[in-house]
Amino acid sequence: MTDGIAWDPLRRELDRWQAAGRVARFWLRDDDAVEPTQALETLMTLADQSEVPLTLAVIPGLTGEALAARLAEEAAVAVAVHGWSHTNHAGPEAKKQELGGDRPADVVLGELGEGFRLLERLHPARFLPVLVPPWNRIDAALIPALPALGFAALSVYGRAKQDGPMPLLNAHVDIIDWHGTRGGRSEADLVAELVAELRHRFAGSDEPVGVLTHHLVHDAAAWDFLSALFAVTGRHPGVRWSPASELLGP
């Protein structure tokens, strides 16, 4: 529901943007897409009804023609490269990471190049040359080699550091409670995070606010939050949901 007091802080912040003649930029990234599912249909319908452009981070090594056929007519959906096979190669005590230093760089980059070419072929009208590392982690030593593979930007999690080796288009608010229920997080907590990100932007940052979803694990709380978010922001003149291609620039 969007009429509860939980959403009032976001409305007030957006009103402040509007009063200042400014527009807050949002973008939507959804991870782990592989094939057509009912959950993906729900996400695409929700985004389409709210006129929210969607970027799907697709796992190249696990996807194929079925998803390509389903997305062929979805003009508002873009496809980014989600690693290669979303396989953890880190040691048992380390944080999960596919694109890490545990394998030779040429092997990892070879997989990324193959994934780039595969998704570019499968989704010629939807393809976005953006790398979304699984678990939002990549060995820093690999990043300088990404442009030679064709990548134009990197999308991880958190506020972008300045003067990085390549452009970043990051996500900032993850709606899933990975360390607890593994379903949707508290509405109040998510609203507070969105407001904090907007205040940071209002103070001077020009980074768009990235909302991160994972359609395959959404429960009722996750879907309800997303519906409410789209309802509150979609009607507000202080907000623009932007396609990732626009945020990357020319």
C-alpha positions as CSV (number, residue, x, y, z in Angstrom):
1,M,0.0,0.0,0.0
2,T,1.3,3.5,-0.8
3,D,-1.1,5.5,1.5
4,G,0.7,4.5,4.7
5,I,3.1,6.7,6.6
6,A,6.1,4.5,5.7
7,W,6.2,6.3,2.3
8,D,5.9,9.8,3.7
9,P,9.7,10.4,4.0
10,L,10.2,9.6,0.4
11,R,7.3,11.8,-0.7
12,R,8.7,14.7,1.3
13,E,12.2,14.2,-0.2
14,L,10.8,14.1,-3.7
15,D,8.7,17.2,-2.9
16,R,12.0,19.0,-2.0
17,W,13.5,18.0,-5.3
18,Q,10.5,19.3,-7.1
19,A,10.5,22.6,-5.2
20,A,14.1,23.1,-6.1
21,G,13.3,22.5,-9.8
22,R,15.3,19.3,-9.8
23,V,14.6,15.8,-11.0
24,A,16.0,12.7,-9.2
25,R,17.2,10.0,-11.6
26,F,16.4,6.3,-10.8
27,W,17.2,3.2,-12.8
28,L,16.2,-0.5,-12.3
29,R,18.6,-3.5,-12.4
30,D,17.4,-7.0,-12.0
31,D,20.0,-9.8,-11.7
32,D,20.2,-13.5,-12.6
33,A,17.9,-13.7,-15.6
34,V,18.3,-17.0,-17.6
35,E,15.0,-18.0,-19.1
36,P,11.3,-17.0,-19.3
37,T,9.6,-17.6,-16.0
38,Q,6.4,-16.4,-14.4
39,A,8.4,-14.2,-12.0
40,L,10.1,-12.5,-15.0
41,E,6.7,-12.0,-16.6
42,T,5.5,-10.4,-13.4
43,L,8.5,-8.1,-13.2
44,M,8.2,-7.0,-16.8
45,T,4.5,-6.4,-16.6
46,L,4.9,-4.3,-13.4
47,A,7.7,-2.3,-15.0
48,D,5.9,-1.8,-18.3
49,Q,2.7,-0.6,-16.5
50,S,4.7,1.9,-14.6
51,E,6.8,2.9,-17.6
52,V,10.0,1.9,-15.8
53,P,12.8,0.9,-18.1
54,L,14.3,-2.4,-17.0
55,T,17.9,-3.7,-17.3
56,L,18.2,-7.5,-17.0
57,A,21.6,-8.8,-15.9
58,V,21.6,-12.1,-17.9
59,I,23.9,-15.1,-17.1
60,P,25.4,-15.9,-20.5
61,G,26.5,-19.5,-19.8
62,L,23.0,-20.5,-18.6
63,T,20.8,-18.7,-21.1
64,G,19.7,-19.3,-24.7
65,E,17.2,-18.7,-27.5
66,A,14.1,-19.0,-25.2
67,L,14.9,-15.8,-23.4
68,A,16.0,-14.1,-26.6
69,A,12.7,-14.9,-28.2
70,R,10.7,-13.6,-25.3
71,L,12.6,-10.3,-25.0
72,A,12.7,-9.6,-28.8
73,E,9.7,-7.3,-28.6
74,E,10.3,-5.7,-25.2
75,A,11.5,-2.3,-26.2
76,A,11.9,-1.1,-22.6
77,V,14.1,-4.0,-21.6
78,A,17.9,-4.0,-21.9
79,V,20.3,-6.9,-21.4
80,A,23.6,-6.6,-19.5
81,V,26.3,-9.3,-19.1
82,H,26.1,-11.0,-15.7
83,G,29.5,-12.7,-15.5
84,W,29.7,-16.0,-17.3
85,S,28.0,-18.9,-15.4
86,H,27.5,-17.3,-11.9
87,T,29.9,-19.9,-10.4
88,N,31.8,-19.2,-7.2
89,H,35.5,-19.8,-7.6
90,A,36.6,-18.3,-4.3
91,G,38.0,-20.4,-1.4
92,P,35.7,-21.7,1.3
93,E,36.5,-18.9,3.7
94,A,36.3,-16.1,1.2
95,K,33.3,-14.1,-0.1
96,K,31.7,-15.6,-3.2
97,Q,33.2,-14.4,-6.4
98,E,33.3,-15.6,-10.0
99,L,35.5,-12.8,-11.4
100,G,38.3,-13.1,-8.8
101,G,42.0,-13.7,-8.6
102,D,41.6,-17.4,-8.0
103,R,41.9,-18.2,-11.7
104,P,44.3,-17.0,-14.4
105,A,43.2,-13.6,-15.8
106,D,43.1,-14.8,-19.4
107,V,40.6,-17.5,-18.4
108,V,38.3,-15.1,-16.7
109,L,38.6,-12.5,-19.5
110,G,38.1,-15.2,-22.1
111,E,34.8,-16.2,-20.4
112,L,33.7,-12.6,-20.2
113,G,34.5,-12.0,-23.9
114,E,32.5,-15.1,-24.8
115,G,29.6,-14.0,-22.7
116,F,29.7,-10.5,-24.3
117,R,29.6,-12.0,-27.8
118,L,26.8,-14.5,-27.0
119,L,24.4,-11.9,-25.5
120,E,25.2,-9.4,-28.2
121,R,24.2,-12.1,-30.7
122,L,21.1,-13.3,-28.8
123,H,19.8,-9.8,-28.0
124,P,21.0,-7.5,-30.8
125,A,18.4,-4.8,-30.2
126,R,18.5,-5.1,-26.4
127,F,22.2,-5.6,-25.7
128,L,24.0,-3.2,-23.3
129,P,27.8,-3.4,-23.1
130,V,27.7,-3.3,-19.3
131,L,29.3,-6.0,-17.0
132,V,27.4,-6.9,-13.9
133,P,29.8,-9.1,-11.8
134,P,28.0,-11.9,-10.0
135,W,27.8,-11.0,-6.3
136,N,28.9,-7.5,-7.3
137,R,32.6,-8.5,-7.0
138,I,35.4,-8.4,-9.5
139,D,39.2,-8.5,-9.1
140,A,40.4,-4.9,-9.6
141,A,43.3,-6.1,-11.8
142,L,40.7,-7.3,-14.4
143,I,38.9,-4.0,-14.8
144,P,41.5,-2.2,-17.1
145,A,41.1,-5.1,-19.6
146,L,37.3,-4.8,-19.9
147,P,37.1,-2.0,-22.6
148,A,39.2,-4.1,-25.0
149,L,36.4,-6.8,-24.7
150,G,33.8,-4.2,-25.7
151,F,32.5,-3.2,-22.2
152,A,31.5,0.4,-21.8
153,A,30.7,0.3,-18.1
154,L,30.7,-1.7,-15.0
155,S,27.8,-2.1,-12.6
156,V,28.4,-3.2,-9.0
157,Y,26.9,-2.2,-5.7
158,G,27.3,1.0,-3.7
159,R,28.2,4.6,-4.4
160,A,30.7,5.0,-7.2
161,K,34.3,5.9,-6.3
162,Q,35.6,8.9,-8.2
163,D,38.3,8.5,-10.9
164,G,37.9,4.8,-11.4
165,P,39.4,2.9,-14.3
166,M,36.1,2.8,-16.2
167,P,32.6,4.2,-16.0
168,L,30.3,2.9,-13.2
169,L,26.5,2.5,-13.3
170,N,25.9,1.1,-9.9
171,A,23.0,-0.2,-7.9
172,H,22.5,1.2,-4.4
173,V,19.3,-0.2,-2.8
174,D,18.8,-4.0,-2.8
175,I,15.2,-4.9,-1.9
176,I,16.2,-8.5,-0.9
177,D,17.1,-9.5,2.7
178,W,19.9,-11.9,1.8
179,H,21.1,-12.4,5.4
180,G,17.7,-13.0,6.9
181,T,14.4,-14.1,5.2
182,R,15.9,-14.1,1.7
183,G,12.7,-12.3,0.7
184,G,11.7,-8.7,0.6
185,R,13.2,-6.3,3.1
186,S,11.3,-4.0,5.5
187,E,9.4,-1.3,3.7
188,A,10.5,1.3,6.2
189,D,14.2,0.3,5.9
190,L,14.1,0.5,2.1
191,V,12.3,3.9,2.1
192,A,15.0,5.2,4.6
193,E,17.8,3.9,2.3
194,L,16.2,5.6,-0.8
195,V,15.8,8.9,1.1
196,A,19.5,8.7,2.2
197,E,20.6,8.1,-1.4
198,L,18.5,11.0,-2.6
199,R,19.9,13.4,0.1
200,H,23.4,12.4,-1.0
201,R,22.5,13.3,-4.6
202,F,20.8,16.5,-3.6
203,A,24.0,17.6,-1.8
204,G,26.0,17.4,-5.0
205,S,26.4,13.9,-6.5
206,D,25.0,13.4,-10.0
207,E,25.0,9.5,-9.7
208,P,21.6,8.0,-10.6
209,V,20.0,5.9,-7.8
210,G,20.0,2.2,-8.8
211,V,17.3,-0.1,-7.4
212,L,18.4,-3.8,-7.4
213,T,15.9,-6.7,-7.7
214,H,16.2,-10.4,-8.2
215,H,12.9,-11.6,-9.7
216,L,13.6,-15.3,-9.1
217,V,13.5,-14.9,-5.3
218,H,10.8,-12.3,-4.8
219,D,8.2,-13.0,-2.3
220,A,5.0,-11.1,-1.7
221,A,6.8,-8.4,0.4
222,A,9.3,-7.8,-2.5
223,W,6.6,-7.5,-5.1
224,D,4.5,-5.3,-2.8
225,F,7.4,-2.9,-2.2
226,L,8.2,-2.7,-5.9
227,S,4.6,-2.0,-6.8
228,A,4.4,0.7,-4.1
229,L,7.7,2.3,-5.2
230,F,6.6,2.5,-8.8
231,A,3.3,4.0,-7.7
232,V,4.9,6.7,-5.5
233,T,7.6,7.7,-7.9
234,G,5.8,7.2,-11.2
235,R,3.3,10.0,-10.3
236,H,5.9,12.4,-9.0
237,P,7.3,15.2,-11.2
238,G,10.5,15.1,-9.1
239,V,11.5,11.7,-10.5
240,R,12.6,10.2,-13.8
241,W,13.2,6.5,-14.3
242,S,15.9,6.3,-16.9
243,P,17.0,3.5,-19.3
244,A,20.6,2.5,-18.6
245,S,21.6,3.3,-22.2
246,E,20.6,6.9,-21.5
247,L,22.6,7.0,-18.3
248,L,25.7,5.7,-20.0
249,G,25.7,8.7,-22.4
250,P,26.8,8.8,-26.0
